[in-house]
Amino acid sequence: MDISFDAPHAQKTSTHFARHKVRPPIPYLIRLVIFLCLAASAHFAAAEAAPVAIHSAIKANLIEDIPLTGTVVAPTHSTLSASVAGLVTKRHAAIGDEVKTGQVLLELDDEIVKIELDGAQASLQSALANHAEAQRRVQEAAPLVKQNSIAATEMRARESQAKIAQAAVDRARAEVARRSAELKRHTIAAPFDGVISQRYAEVGEWVSPGREMYELVATHDVYLDFQVPQSIYPRVSGNANIFVNFDAIPNQQFAASIVSRVPVNNASARTFLIRARLVEQPPSITPGMSTHGTLQLQSSEQGVMVPRDAVIRYSDGRIVVWVVDLSEDEPTVSERIVTLGISSNGQVEIKRGLKPGEVVVTEGNEALRPAQKVKITNRGSLGSAQAL
């Protein structure tokens, strides 16, 4: 069989194959070099010591943190009332005003009382004059009695008149004091330093005795009232620490001390009142604010404690710490699964998985691997940690 083909077509086919051969894949040798470089880079990265901060696990008395919610309470809160009837003529304080002890807040019409006081003072002056005259008559008769120039009955009469005059003076003085006190009650003054929270009377109103005029609230040396469960109350001592936070002052914590424990419970809630006072009161804290506190209860039991930053929680539920092996020249780390207990003041109890004196990583523990070498950044504090 005669097979033939034309040369141009064969040449075209050969050229087509040649065109594909000029774009071959990356040579195997180049890919191998890249792979070895990457592997070497990963090896060197793994061999590099990771910088970490460490802390020793210590055995200490357990301190339990009890969360509390409370209220800022004024040390004194009074409703100021009128003690006499009268017409309001002047008002010197409004809601929100800060007032001092003795500062006049409101005045009632006192015209009639002043007139009556003037009359009482005039009566006193008259009584004093009568008493002075009676005393003069007694002194004048005294030498005459010795000379028998005046009857004894006359002397006794003059002495009786002097006593009656003295009684009249005392009665007049009492009337002046009563009118003065009544006049004073026509003025409402602040009995202590504080802030006016309510005002109930206006100029031109007639008020009766007992009528509410103002509400005055003391804002200094405030109390913090907390309700604690009945299971906690017996464990609260007067020297227990309380640390509080206020929404009005974010990111700040303040120390407070317990001033009283009220041994009468709220029967409906089964709670007891704990009253505390701030060690230093910020100016912006006022009665009525809410506060969140932490009550620290110290126990006689001991436990293994580490800083809270040493603990890592995984999404699968594992709780671990990284333990540092300092026996070699180059420290290494290993992962340790632990069981947590109570926490307090930045410390957490390790109930299982760690012994006192073992050293854990507190900073730089987020990306560690088992047997990885580490570089201690706070070795200055390691000596005291190991001594524990």
C-alpha positions as CSV (number, residue, x, y, z in Angstrom):
1,M,0.0,0.0,0.0
2,D,1.4,3.3,-1.1
3,I,1.3,5.8,1.7
4,S,2.2,9.3,0.9
5,F,1.8,12.7,2.5
6,D,2.8,16.1,1.6
7,A,5.9,17.6,3.1
8,P,4.5,21.0,4.1
9,H,1.9,19.4,6.4
10,A,4.6,17.2,8.0
11,Q,6.7,20.3,8.6
12,K,3.8,22.1,10.2
13,T,3.1,19.2,12.6
14,S,6.8,19.1,13.6
15,T,6.7,22.8,14.3
16,H,3.6,22.4,16.5
17,F,5.4,19.9,18.7
18,A,8.5,22.0,18.9
19,R,6.4,25.0,20.0
20,H,5.1,23.1,23.0
21,K,8.6,21.9,24.0
22,V,9.9,25.4,24.6
23,R,7.6,25.9,27.6
24,P,8.4,23.0,29.9
25,P,7.3,22.9,33.7
26,I,9.6,24.2,36.5
27,P,12.5,21.8,36.8
28,Y,12.4,19.4,39.7
29,L,15.7,20.7,41.0
30,I,14.4,24.2,41.5
31,R,11.3,22.9,43.3
32,L,13.5,20.9,45.6
33,V,15.7,23.9,46.5
34,I,12.6,25.9,47.4
35,F,11.3,23.2,49.6
36,L,14.6,22.8,51.4
37,C,14.8,26.5,52.0
38,L,11.3,26.6,53.5
39,A,12.1,23.6,55.7
40,A,15.3,25.2,56.9
41,S,13.5,28.4,57.7
42,A,10.8,26.6,59.7
43,H,13.6,24.7,61.5
44,F,15.5,27.8,62.4
45,A,12.2,29.5,63.6
46,A,11.4,26.5,65.8
47,A,14.9,26.5,67.2
48,E,14.7,30.2,68.1
49,A,14.0,30.7,71.8
50,A,10.7,32.5,72.5
51,P,10.8,35.4,75.0
52,V,8.6,34.7,78.0
53,A,7.9,36.0,81.5
54,I,7.6,33.5,84.3
55,H,6.3,33.1,87.8
56,S,6.5,30.4,90.5
57,A,3.5,28.6,91.8
58,I,3.1,29.3,95.5
59,K,1.2,27.8,98.3
60,A,-0.9,30.4,100.2
61,N,-4.1,30.9,102.1
62,L,-7.1,30.9,99.8
63,I,-9.0,34.1,99.2
64,E,-12.4,33.9,97.7
65,D,-13.8,36.7,95.6
66,I,-17.6,37.3,96.2
67,P,-19.2,39.6,93.6
68,L,-21.5,42.2,95.2
69,T,-24.0,44.8,93.9
70,G,-24.7,47.8,96.1
71,T,-26.0,51.4,96.4
72,V,-24.3,54.6,97.5
73,V,-26.2,55.8,100.5
74,A,-26.1,59.3,102.2
75,P,-24.9,59.4,105.8
76,T,-27.7,61.8,106.6
77,H,-30.9,62.5,104.6
78,S,-33.5,64.9,106.2
79,T,-36.8,66.5,105.3
80,L,-36.8,70.0,106.7
81,S,-40.2,71.2,108.0
82,A,-41.7,74.3,109.4
83,S,-42.3,74.3,113.2
84,V,-44.5,77.4,113.1
85,A,-47.2,78.7,110.8
86,G,-46.4,81.6,108.5
87,L,-46.3,83.1,105.1
88,V,-43.2,82.3,103.0
89,T,-41.5,85.7,102.2
90,K,-38.0,84.7,101.0
91,R,-36.4,81.7,99.5
92,H,-32.6,81.4,99.4
93,A,-31.9,77.9,98.1
94,A,-33.0,75.9,95.0
95,I,-32.8,72.2,94.0
96,G,-29.1,71.2,93.5
97,D,-27.6,73.9,95.6
98,E,-24.8,72.9,97.9
99,V,-25.4,74.5,101.4
100,K,-23.4,74.7,104.6
101,T,-24.5,74.2,108.2
102,G,-26.4,77.2,109.5
103,Q,-27.0,78.6,106.0
104,V,-30.5,80.2,105.7
105,L,-32.7,78.5,103.2
106,L,-36.1,80.1,103.6
107,E,-37.8,82.8,105.7
108,L,-41.4,83.2,107.0
109,D,-43.2,86.5,107.7
110,D,-42.0,87.4,111.2
111,E,-43.4,91.0,111.6
112,I,-45.9,90.1,114.3
113,V,-43.4,88.0,116.2
114,K,-40.9,90.8,116.2
115,I,-43.5,93.2,117.6
116,E,-44.3,90.7,120.3
117,L,-40.6,90.3,121.1
118,D,-40.2,94.0,121.4
119,G,-43.1,94.1,123.9
120,A,-41.5,91.2,125.9
121,Q,-38.2,93.1,126.0
122,A,-40.0,96.2,127.3
123,S,-41.7,94.2,130.0
124,L,-38.4,92.8,131.0
125,Q,-36.9,96.3,131.4
126,S,-39.9,97.3,133.5
127,A,-39.5,94.3,135.7
128,L,-35.8,95.0,136.1
129,A,-36.5,98.5,137.2
130,N,-39.1,97.4,139.8
131,H,-36.7,94.8,141.1
132,A,-33.9,97.4,141.5
133,E,-36.3,99.7,143.4
134,A,-37.4,96.8,145.7
135,Q,-33.8,95.9,146.4
136,R,-33.0,99.6,147.2
137,R,-35.8,99.7,149.7
138,V,-34.5,96.6,151.4
139,Q,-31.0,97.9,151.7
140,E,-32.3,101.3,152.9
141,A,-34.3,99.6,155.7
142,A,-31.6,97.2,156.9
143,P,-29.7,99.8,159.2
144,L,-33.0,101.1,160.5
145,V,-33.9,97.7,161.8
146,K,-30.8,97.6,164.0
147,Q,-31.7,101.0,165.4
148,N,-35.3,99.9,166.0
149,S,-36.4,102.8,163.8
150,I,-38.5,100.6,161.6
151,A,-40.8,97.8,162.4
152,A,-39.7,94.2,161.7
153,T,-42.9,93.6,159.7
154,E,-42.0,96.5,157.4
155,M,-38.6,95.0,156.7
156,R,-40.2,91.6,155.9
157,A,-42.7,93.3,153.6
158,R,-40.0,95.0,151.7
159,E,-38.0,91.8,151.4
160,S,-41.2,90.1,150.1
161,Q,-41.6,92.8,147.5
162,A,-38.0,92.3,146.4
163,K,-38.7,88.6,145.9
164,I,-41.9,89.3,143.9
165,A,-40.0,91.8,141.7
166,Q,-37.3,89.1,141.1
167,A,-40.0,86.6,140.1
168,A,-41.4,89.2,137.7
169,V,-37.9,89.6,136.1
170,D,-37.5,85.9,135.7
171,R,-41.0,85.7,134.1
172,A,-40.2,88.6,131.7
173,R,-36.9,87.0,130.7
174,A,-38.6,83.7,129.9
175,E,-41.1,85.6,127.8
176,V,-38.3,87.2,125.8
177,A,-36.6,83.9,125.3
178,R,-39.9,82.3,124.1
179,R,-40.5,85.2,121.6
180,S,-36.8,85.0,120.4
181,A,-37.1,81.2,119.8
182,E,-40.4,81.7,118.0
183,L,-38.8,84.4,115.8
184,K,-35.8,82.1,115.1
185,R,-38.3,79.4,113.9
186,H,-39.5,81.7,111.2
187,T,-36.1,81.0,109.5
188,I,-35.3,77.6,108.0
189,A,-31.6,76.9,108.1
190,A,-29.4,73.9,107.0
191,P,-28.7,71.6,110.0
192,F,-25.7,70.0,108.1
193,D,-23.6,70.4,105.0
194,G,-25.3,68.9,102.0
195,V,-27.2,69.3,98.7
196,I,-30.9,70.4,98.3
197,S,-32.6,67.4,96.5
198,Q,-36.2,68.7,96.7
199,R,-38.1,71.9,97.4
200,Y,-41.7,72.0,98.4
201,A,-42.6,75.6,99.3
202,E,-42.6,78.8,97.2
203,V,-42.8,82.5,98.1
204,G,-46.3,83.6,98.9
205,E,-47.5,80.2,100.3
206,W,-48.9,79.8,103.7
207,V,-47.4,76.9,105.6
208,S,-48.5,75.1,108.7
209,P,-46.4,73.5,111.4
210,G,-45.0,70.2,110.1
211,R,-45.2,71.3,106.4
212,E,-42.3,69.9,104.3
213,M,-40.0,72.7,103.0
214,Y,-36.8,71.0,101.7
215,E,-35.0,67.7,101.4
216,L,-31.4,67.9,102.3
217,V,-28.9,65.2,101.5
218,A,-25.4,64.9,102.9
219,T,-22.9,63.9,100.1
220,H,-19.7,63.5,102.0
221,D,-18.6,60.4,103.8
222,V,-21.2,58.3,102.0
223,Y,-21.9,54.7,102.8
224,L,-22.0,51.7,100.4
225,D,-24.8,49.2,101.2
226,F,-24.5,45.7,99.9
227,Q,-26.9,42.7,100.4
228,V,-25.0,39.4,100.9
229,P,-26.5,35.9,100.9
230,Q,-27.1,34.3,104.3
231,S,-24.5,31.6,103.4
232,I,-21.8,34.4,103.2
233,Y,-22.8,36.6,106.1
234,P,-21.3,34.5,108.9
235,R,-18.0,34.5,107.2
236,V,-17.8,38.3,106.8
237,S,-15.4,39.9,109.3
238,G,-14.9,43.6,110.0
239,N,-11.4,43.5,108.4
240,A,-12.5,41.9,105.1
241,N,-11.4,43.8,102.0
242,I,-13.9,45.2,99.5
243,F,-12.9,46.7,96.2
244,V,-15.6,48.6,94.3
245,N,-16.2,50.1,90.8
246,F,-18.6,52.8,89.7
247,D,-20.2,53.3,86.3
248,A,-19.6,57.0,86.7
249,I,-15.8,56.4,86.9
250,P,-15.0,53.6,84.5
251,N,-11.7,51.6,84.6
252,Q,-11.0,52.6,88.2
253,Q,-11.2,50.6,91.4
254,F,-11.5,51.9,94.9
255,A,-10.9,50.3,98.3
256,A,-13.6,50.3,101.0
257,S,-13.7,49.1,104.6
258,I,-16.6,47.5,106.4
259,V,-18.1,49.7,109.1
260,S,-21.1,47.6,110.2
261,R,-22.9,44.3,109.7
262,V,-26.7,44.4,110.2
263,P,-27.8,41.1,111.8
264,V,-31.4,41.5,110.6
265,N,-32.1,39.8,107.3
266,N,-34.4,40.6,104.4
267,A,-36.8,37.7,104.9
268,S,-38.0,37.8,101.3
269,A,-34.6,37.7,99.8
270,R,-32.7,35.9,102.6
271,T,-29.9,38.5,102.5
272,F,-28.1,40.6,105.1
273,L,-26.9,44.1,104.9
274,I,-23.2,44.9,104.9
275,R,-22.3,48.6,105.1
276,A,-19.0,49.9,103.9
277,R,-17.2,53.2,103.5
278,L,-14.7,54.3,100.9
279,V,-11.2,54.8,102.1
280,E,-11.0,57.9,99.8
281,Q,-14.2,59.3,98.3
282,P,-13.9,60.7,94.8
283,P,-15.8,64.0,94.4
284,S,-18.1,62.6,91.6
285,I,-19.6,59.9,93.9
286,T,-23.0,60.9,95.2
287,P,-25.9,59.1,97.0
288,G,-28.1,57.0,94.7
289,M,-25.4,55.7,92.5
290,S,-25.0,52.0,91.9
291,T,-21.8,50.2,92.6
292,H,-20.2,46.8,91.9
293,G,-17.9,45.4,94.5
294,T,-15.8,42.4,95.2
295,L,-15.7,41.1,98.7
296,Q,-12.5,39.1,99.6
297,L,-13.1,36.4,102.1
298,Q,-9.9,34.8,103.5
299,S,-9.9,31.1,104.3
300,S,-7.7,29.1,106.6
301,E,-7.2,26.5,103.8
302,Q,-4.2,26.7,101.5
303,G,-3.9,26.1,97.8
304,V,-1.5,26.4,94.9
305,M,-1.8,29.8,93.4
306,V,-0.5,31.2,90.1
307,P,-1.2,34.5,88.2
308,R,-4.3,34.5,86.2
309,D,-2.3,35.3,83.0
310,A,-0.6,31.9,83.3
311,V,-3.9,30.0,82.5
312,I,-4.9,29.3,78.9
313,R,-8.4,28.1,78.0
314,Y,-9.0,26.2,74.8
315,S,-12.2,26.0,72.9
316,D,-12.3,22.2,73.4
317,G,-12.6,22.7,77.1
318,R,-8.9,22.1,78.1
319,I,-7.4,24.4,80.6
320,V,-3.6,24.4,80.6
321,V,-0.5,26.2,81.9
322,W,3.0,26.1,80.3
323,V,5.5,24.8,82.8
324,V,9.2,25.9,82.4
325,D,12.0,23.3,82.9
326,L,14.9,25.3,84.3
327,S,17.2,22.3,84.8
328,E,19.0,22.7,81.5
329,D,21.1,25.6,80.3
330,E,18.5,26.5,77.8
331,P,15.0,26.3,79.4
332,T,12.2,24.5,77.6
333,V,8.5,24.4,78.2
334,S,5.8,21.7,78.4
335,E,2.0,21.9,78.4
336,R,0.2,20.9,81.6
337,I,-3.5,20.3,81.9
338,V,-4.8,21.7,85.2
339,T,-8.0,22.0,87.2
340,L,-8.9,25.4,88.5
341,G,-10.3,26.5,91.9
342,I,-11.2,29.9,93.2
343,S,-9.7,33.1,91.9
344,S,-8.9,36.4,93.7
345,N,-7.0,39.6,93.1
346,G,-5.4,38.4,89.8
347,Q,-4.5,35.0,91.2
348,V,-6.1,31.6,90.5
349,E,-6.0,28.4,92.5
350,I,-4.7,25.3,90.8
351,K,-6.5,22.3,92.4
352,R,-4.8,19.6,90.3
353,G,-1.9,19.5,87.8
354,L,0.7,21.7,89.5
355,K,2.9,21.7,92.5
356,P,4.2,24.6,94.6
357,G,7.5,25.8,93.3
358,E,7.0,24.8,89.7
359,V,7.5,27.7,87.3
360,V,4.9,28.7,84.8
361,V,4.8,31.1,81.9
362,T,2.7,34.3,82.4
363,E,3.6,36.3,79.3
364,G,4.3,35.0,75.8
365,N,2.4,31.7,76.3
366,E,0.0,32.1,73.5
367,A,2.0,30.4,70.7
368,L,4.3,28.0,72.6
369,R,4.9,24.4,71.5
370,P,6.0,21.4,73.6
371,A,9.8,21.2,74.1
372,Q,10.3,24.7,72.7
373,K,13.2,26.7,74.0
374,V,12.4,29.9,75.8
375,K,14.2,33.0,76.8
376,I,13.3,34.4,80.3
377,T,12.7,38.1,80.3
378,N,12.1,38.6,84.0
379,R,14.9,36.4,85.4
380,G,15.5,39.0,88.1
381,S,12.3,37.9,89.9
382,L,13.0,34.2,89.3
383,G,15.2,33.9,92.4
384,S,12.4,34.7,94.8
385,A,10.0,32.6,92.8
386,Q,12.2,29.6,93.1
387,A,12.8,30.2,96.8
388,L,9.1,29.6,97.3
